[in-house]
Amino acid sequence: MLDKNQEFVEYFPAESRVLPKGFSTHSAIDTFGDYTVILSGVGLGQIEENTSVTVILNPGIADAFRTWWQFMWSVSKAIKK
């Protein structure tokens, strides 16, 4: 049985990192261009019945999420493959 980090790498084989234990959620955020998409009720390979999707079109908010992502990437640990 794979641990959660290895299971994640199976879904996303590109370089991956994880946040410290206790910071995992059932939500996801995707930022592209001026858009930020926030999903709740999602997990690795699953979408819950009550999933919610919020789309924000705002360049300032998209830039803020990109900045926060860079910070989290810089302080998180790489997953060993």
Number of C-alpha atoms within 10 A of each C-alpha: 5 8 7 10 15 15 13 17 16 12 10 10 10 8 10 16 18 16 13 10 6 6 7 10 10 14 15 13 14 13 19 12 10 13 17 21 15 15 17 17 16 17 14 10 8 9 15 11 8 9 12 13 13 10 13 13 14 12 14 11 15 19 17 13 16 16 12 11 13 11 11 14 15 11 12 13 13 14 13 10 10
